[in-house]
Amino acid sequence: MISKETTCISEIFSSIQGEGPFVGTRQIFVRFAHCNLDCEFCDEKSRKKARYLSVDELAKEIFDLDKGKMHHSVSLTGGEPLMHVPYLEELLPILRSRKLKIYLETNGTLPESLKKVMDKIDIIAMDIKLPSSTKREPCWSEHKQFLETARGRNLFVKVIITTETTKKDIDKAVAMVRKVDRDILMVLQPATPISPRQKEVPVSVLLDYLFRAEKKLGNVRIIPQVHKLMKVR
């Protein structure tokens, strides 16, 4: 049966995962266009090229990249992949039929969409969007619902730290995760400057946030964007 579902894809490529606890693993990255949020540090805004691909066309490109069976998983990133649920409902079973693991990178604001595809996802990498970092309205309620929905899965949360991040937001994120499950891994990720006006987060600040989080949670790490340091995609 030929799928009629199509969606807008910004990029498909093979590289290493540069963020979170799976850093260094080889993945196929599928970058979905469009997002339901607009964050200060987002680098997706600079991506201009995108193609409309059917489920079958995308699956073929993924399988072509994985001919050597060397990839740990397929990273669905964006943009926001959970804006494309009907597409994912057709794509994911095809990928899993080839024994490919599915790694979802999400902004953690669409819990109802997650429910529709969660049983076909192996790893969930959820961002917690701090208002002081993103310069947008808070998503605390959506994040909490998302965490409760994903609880018990192979899940970790990622908190982007900028020079504008506040202790108040860090403490609120920590308290939210603790209420759901104190053993959910929290990754503190310093934002890589993407413009001359942005500055690197001092190590002393990162260590202070790490200490604050470790007092409440069972698993917290500082992990920078390794792919940016290595200058790879």
Contacts in CASP RR format, 6 or more apart in sequence:
PFRMAT RR
TARGET T0000
AUTHOR 0000-0000-0000
METHOD contacts of the structure
MODEL  1
MISKETTCISEIFSSIQGEGPFVGTRQIFVRFAHCNLDCEFCDEKSRKKA
RYLSVDELAKEIFDLDKGKMHHSVSLTGGEPLMHVPYLEELLPILRSRKL
KIYLETNGTLPESLKKVMDKIDIIAMDIKLPSSTKREPCWSEHKQFLETA
RGRNLFVKVIITTETTKKDIDKAVAMVRKVDRDILMVLQPATPISPRQKE
VPVSVLLDYLFRAEKKLGNVRIIPQVHKLMKVR
2 54 0 8 1.000
2 56 0 8 1.000
3 54 0 8 1.000
3 55 0 8 1.000
3 56 0 8 1.000
3 90 0 8 1.000
4 54 0 8 1.000
5 54 0 8 1.000
5 55 0 8 1.000
5 86 0 8 1.000
5 87 0 8 1.000
5 90 0 8 1.000
6 52 0 8 1.000
6 53 0 8 1.000
6 54 0 8 1.000
6 55 0 8 1.000
6 87 0 8 1.000
7 32 0 8 1.000
7 33 0 8 1.000
7 52 0 8 1.000
7 53 0 8 1.000
7 84 0 8 1.000
7 87 0 8 1.000
8 32 0 8 1.000
8 33 0 8 1.000
8 34 0 8 1.000
8 50 0 8 1.000
8 51 0 8 1.000
8 52 0 8 1.000
9 30 0 8 1.000
9 31 0 8 1.000
9 32 0 8 1.000
9 33 0 8 1.000
9 50 0 8 1.000
9 51 0 8 1.000
9 52 0 8 1.000
9 53 0 8 1.000
9 58 0 8 1.000
10 31 0 8 1.000
10 32 0 8 1.000
10 33 0 8 1.000
10 44 0 8 1.000
10 47 0 8 1.000
10 49 0 8 1.000
10 50 0 8 1.000
10 78 0 8 1.000
10 79 0 8 1.000
11 29 0 8 1.000
11 30 0 8 1.000
11 31 0 8 1.000
11 47 0 8 1.000
11 49 0 8 1.000
11 233 0 8 1.000
12 28 0 8 1.000
12 29 0 8 1.000
12 30 0 8 1.000
12 31 0 8 1.000
12 58 0 8 1.000
12 61 0 8 1.000
12 62 0 8 1.000
12 65 0 8 1.000
13 28 0 8 1.000
13 29 0 8 1.000
13 65 0 8 1.000
13 233 0 8 1.000
14 26 0 8 1.000
14 27 0 8 1.000
14 28 0 8 1.000
14 29 0 8 1.000
14 65 0 8 1.000
14 71 0 8 1.000
15 26 0 8 1.000
15 27 0 8 1.000
15 29 0 8 1.000
15 227 0 8 1.000
15 232 0 8 1.000
15 233 0 8 1.000
16 23 0 8 1.000
16 24 0 8 1.000
16 25 0 8 1.000
16 26 0 8 1.000
16 27 0 8 1.000
16 226 0 8 1.000
16 227 0 8 1.000
16 230 0 8 1.000
16 232 0 8 1.000
17 23 0 8 1.000
17 24 0 8 1.000
17 25 0 8 1.000
17 26 0 8 1.000
17 27 0 8 1.000
17 72 0 8 1.000
17 75 0 8 1.000
17 103 0 8 1.000
17 227 0 8 1.000
18 24 0 8 1.000
18 225 0 8 1.000
18 226 0 8 1.000
18 227 0 8 1.000
18 228 0 8 1.000
19 125 0 8 1.000
19 158 0 8 1.000
19 187 0 8 1.000
19 189 0 8 1.000
19 223 0 8 1.000
19 225 0 8 1.000
19 226 0 8 1.000
19 227 0 8 1.000
20 125 0 8 1.000
20 156 0 8 1.000
20 158 0 8 1.000
20 187 0 8 1.000
20 189 0 8 1.000
20 221 0 8 1.000
20 223 0 8 1.000
21 156 0 8 1.000
21 185 0 8 1.000
21 187 0 8 1.000
21 221 0 8 1.000
21 223 0 8 1.000
22 72 0 8 1.000
22 73 0 8 1.000
22 103 0 8 1.000
22 123 0 8 1.000
23 223 0 8 1.000
23 226 0 8 1.000
24 226 0 8 1.000
25 72 0 8 1.000
25 73 0 8 1.000
26 70 0 8 1.000
26 71 0 8 1.000
26 72 0 8 1.000
27 71 0 8 1.000
27 72 0 8 1.000
27 73 0 8 1.000
27 74 0 8 1.000
27 75 0 8 1.000
27 103 0 8 1.000
28 62 0 8 1.000
28 65 0 8 1.000
28 66 0 8 1.000
28 71 0 8 1.000
28 73 0 8 1.000
28 74 0 8 1.000
28 75 0 8 1.000
28 100 0 8 1.000
29 74 0 8 1.000
29 75 0 8 1.000
29 77 0 8 1.000
29 233 0 8 1.000
30 58 0 8 1.000
30 62 0 8 1.000
30 74 0 8 1.000
30 75 0 8 1.000
30 76 0 8 1.000
30 77 0 8 1.000
30 81 0 8 1.000
31 44 0 8 1.000
31 47 0 8 1.000
31 77 0 8 1.000
31 78 0 8 1.000
31 79 0 8 1.000
32 76 0 8 1.000
32 77 0 8 1.000
32 78 0 8 1.000
32 79 0 8 1.000
32 80 0 8 1.000
32 81 0 8 1.000
32 83 0 8 1.000
32 84 0 8 1.000
33 47 0 8 1.000
33 50 0 8 1.000
33 78 0 8 1.000
33 79 0 8 1.000
34 79 0 8 1.000
34 80 0 8 1.000
34 83 0 8 1.000
35 42 0 8 1.000
35 44 0 8 1.000
35 78 0 8 1.000
35 79 0 8 1.000
35 80 0 8 1.000
35 83 0 8 1.000
35 107 0 8 1.000
36 80 0 8 1.000
36 83 0 8 1.000
36 107 0 8 1.000
36 109 0 8 1.000
36 110 0 8 1.000
37 80 0 8 1.000
37 107 0 8 1.000
37 109 0 8 1.000
37 129 0 8 1.000
37 134 0 8 1.000
37 136 0 8 1.000
37 139 0 8 1.000
38 136 0 8 1.000
39 129 0 8 1.000
39 133 0 8 1.000
39 134 0 8 1.000
39 135 0 8 1.000
39 136 0 8 1.000
40 133 0 8 1.000
40 134 0 8 1.000
40 135 0 8 1.000
40 136 0 8 1.000
40 162 0 8 1.000
40 164 0 8 1.000
41 133 0 8 1.000
41 134 0 8 1.000
41 160 0 8 1.000
41 162 0 8 1.000
41 191 0 8 1.000
41 194 0 8 1.000
41 198 0 8 1.000
43 194 0 8 1.000
44 78 0 8 1.000
44 79 0 8 1.000
46 194 0 8 1.000
53 61 0 8 1.000
55 87 0 8 1.000
55 90 0 8 1.000
55 91 0 8 1.000
55 94 0 8 1.000
58 91 0 8 1.000
59 91 0 8 1.000
59 94 0 8 1.000
59 95 0 8 1.000
62 74 0 8 1.000
62 95 0 8 1.000
62 100 0 8 1.000
63 98 0 8 1.000
65 71 0 8 1.000
66 98 0 8 1.000
66 100 0 8 1.000
71 100 0 8 1.000
72 101 0 8 1.000
72 103 0 8 1.000
73 100 0 8 1.000
73 101 0 8 1.000
73 102 0 8 1.000
73 103 0 8 1.000
73 122 0 8 1.000
73 123 0 8 1.000
74 95 0 8 1.000
74 100 0 8 1.000
74 101 0 8 1.000
74 102 0 8 1.000
74 103 0 8 1.000
75 103 0 8 1.000
75 105 0 8 1.000
76 88 0 8 1.000
76 102 0 8 1.000
76 103 0 8 1.000
76 104 0 8 1.000
76 105 0 8 1.000
77 105 0 8 1.000
78 105 0 8 1.000
80 106 0 8 1.000
80 107 0 8 1.000
80 109 0 8 1.000
80 110 0 8 1.000
81 88 0 8 1.000
81 104 0 8 1.000
81 105 0 8 1.000
81 106 0 8 1.000
82 88 0 8 1.000
82 104 0 8 1.000
82 106 0 8 1.000
82 108 0 8 1.000
82 110 0 8 1.000
82 113 0 8 1.000
82 114 0 8 1.000
82 117 0 8 1.000
83 110 0 8 1.000
83 113 0 8 1.000
85 113 0 8 1.000
85 116 0 8 1.000
85 117 0 8 1.000
88 117 0 8 1.000
88 120 0 8 1.000
89 116 0 8 1.000
89 117 0 8 1.000
92 102 0 8 1.000
92 117 0 8 1.000
92 120 0 8 1.000
92 121 0 8 1.000
93 120 0 8 1.000
95 102 0 8 1.000
96 102 0 8 1.000
96 120 0 8 1.000
101 122 0 8 1.000
101 123 0 8 1.000
102 120 0 8 1.000
102 121 0 8 1.000
102 122 0 8 1.000
102 123 0 8 1.000
103 121 0 8 1.000
103 122 0 8 1.000
103 123 0 8 1.000
103 125 0 8 1.000
104 121 0 8 1.000
104 123 0 8 1.000
104 124 0 8 1.000
104 125 0 8 1.000
105 125 0 8 1.000
105 127 0 8 1.000
106 114 0 8 1.000
106 124 0 8 1.000
106 125 0 8 1.000
106 126 0 8 1.000
106 127 0 8 1.000
106 146 0 8 1.000
107 126 0 8 1.000
107 127 0 8 1.000
107 129 0 8 1.000
107 139 0 8 1.000
108 114 0 8 1.000
108 126 0 8 1.000
108 127 0 8 1.000
108 128 0 8 1.000
108 129 0 8 1.000
108 139 0 8 1.000
108 142 0 8 1.000
108 143 0 8 1.000
108 146 0 8 1.000
109 129 0 8 1.000
109 139 0 8 1.000
109 142 0 8 1.000
109 143 0 8 1.000
109 146 0 8 1.000
110 142 0 8 1.000
110 146 0 8 1.000
111 142 0 8 1.000
111 145 0 8 1.000
111 146 0 8 1.000
111 148 0 8 1.000
111 149 0 8 1.000
114 124 0 8 1.000
114 146 0 8 1.000
114 149 0 8 1.000
114 150 0 8 1.000
115 149 0 8 1.000
118 124 0 8 1.000
118 149 0 8 1.000
118 150 0 8 1.000
118 153 0 8 1.000
121 153 0 8 1.000
122 154 0 8 1.000
123 154 0 8 1.000
123 155 0 8 1.000
124 150 0 8 1.000
124 153 0 8 1.000
124 154 0 8 1.000
124 155 0 8 1.000
124 156 0 8 1.000
125 156 0 8 1.000
125 158 0 8 1.000
126 143 0 8 1.000
126 146 0 8 1.000
126 147 0 8 1.000
126 150 0 8 1.000
126 155 0 8 1.000
126 156 0 8 1.000
126 157 0 8 1.000
126 158 0 8 1.000
127 157 0 8 1.000
127 158 0 8 1.000
127 159 0 8 1.000
127 160 0 8 1.000
128 143 0 8 1.000
128 157 0 8 1.000
128 158 0 8 1.000
128 159 0 8 1.000
128 173 0 8 1.000
128 176 0 8 1.000
128 177 0 8 1.000
129 136 0 8 1.000
129 138 0 8 1.000
129 139 0 8 1.000
129 143 0 8 1.000
129 160 0 8 1.000
130 159 0 8 1.000
130 160 0 8 1.000
130 165 0 8 1.000
130 166 0 8 1.000
130 169 0 8 1.000
130 170 0 8 1.000
130 173 0 8 1.000
131 137 0 8 1.000
131 138 0 8 1.000
131 169 0 8 1.000
132 162 0 8 1.000
132 164 0 8 1.000
132 165 0 8 1.000
132 166 0 8 1.000
132 168 0 8 1.000
132 169 0 8 1.000
133 160 0 8 1.000
133 161 0 8 1.000
133 162 0 8 1.000
133 164 0 8 1.000
133 165 0 8 1.000
133 169 0 8 1.000
133 191 0 8 1.000
134 160 0 8 1.000
135 164 0 8 1.000
140 172 0 8 1.000
140 176 0 8 1.000
143 176 0 8 1.000
144 176 0 8 1.000
144 179 0 8 1.000
144 180 0 8 1.000
147 155 0 8 1.000
147 157 0 8 1.000
147 176 0 8 1.000
147 177 0 8 1.000
147 180 0 8 1.000
147 181 0 8 1.000
147 184 0 8 1.000
148 180 0 8 1.000
151 180 0 8 1.000
151 181 0 8 1.000
151 184 0 8 1.000
152 181 0 8 1.000
155 184 0 8 1.000
155 185 0 8 1.000
156 184 0 8 1.000
156 185 0 8 1.000
156 186 0 8 1.000
156 187 0 8 1.000
157 173 0 8 1.000
157 177 0 8 1.000
157 184 0 8 1.000
157 185 0 8 1.000
157 186 0 8 1.000
157 187 0 8 1.000
158 186 0 8 1.000
158 187 0 8 1.000
158 189 0 8 1.000
159 170 0 8 1.000
159 173 0 8 1.000
159 186 0 8 1.000
159 187 0 8 1.000
159 188 0 8 1.000
159 189 0 8 1.000
160 189 0 8 1.000
160 190 0 8 1.000
160 191 0 8 1.000
161 188 0 8 1.000
161 189 0 8 1.000
161 190 0 8 1.000
161 191 0 8 1.000
161 201 0 8 1.000
161 205 0 8 1.000
161 206 0 8 1.000
161 209 0 8 1.000
162 190 0 8 1.000
162 191 0 8 1.000
162 198 0 8 1.000
162 201 0 8 1.000
163 198 0 8 1.000
163 199 0 8 1.000
163 200 0 8 1.000
163 201 0 8 1.000
163 205 0 8 1.000
165 201 0 8 1.000
165 209 0 8 1.000
167 208 0 8 1.000
167 209 0 8 1.000
167 212 0 8 1.000
170 209 0 8 1.000
170 212 0 8 1.000
170 213 0 8 1.000
171 212 0 8 1.000
173 186 0 8 1.000
174 186 0 8 1.000
174 212 0 8 1.000
174 213 0 8 1.000
174 216 0 8 1.000
174 217 0 8 1.000
175 216 0 8 1.000
177 184 0 8 1.000
177 186 0 8 1.000
177 217 0 8 1.000
178 216 0 8 1.000
178 217 0 8 1.000
182 216 0 8 1.000
182 217 0 8 1.000
182 218 0 8 1.000
183 217 0 8 1.000
183 218 0 8 1.000
183 219 0 8 1.000
184 217 0 8 1.000
184 219 0 8 1.000
185 219 0 8 1.000
185 220 0 8 1.000
185 221 0 8 1.000
186 213 0 8 1.000
186 217 0 8 1.000
186 219 0 8 1.000
186 220 0 8 1.000
186 221 0 8 1.000
187 220 0 8 1.000
187 221 0 8 1.000
187 222 0 8 1.000
187 223 0 8 1.000
188 206 0 8 1.000
188 209 0 8 1.000
188 210 0 8 1.000
188 213 0 8 1.000
188 220 0 8 1.000
188 221 0 8 1.000
188 222 0 8 1.000
188 223 0 8 1.000
189 222 0 8 1.000
189 223 0 8 1.000
189 224 0 8 1.000
189 225 0 8 1.000
190 200 0 8 1.000
190 201 0 8 1.000
190 206 0 8 1.000
190 222 0 8 1.000
190 224 0 8 1.000
190 225 0 8 1.000
191 198 0 8 1.000
191 201 0 8 1.000
192 224 0 8 1.000
192 225 0 8 1.000
192 228 0 8 1.000
193 199 0 8 1.000
193 200 0 8 1.000
206 222 0 8 1.000
207 222 0 8 1.000
210 220 0 8 1.000
210 221 0 8 1.000
210 222 0 8 1.000
213 220 0 8 1.000
214 220 0 8 1.000
227 233 0 8 1.000
END
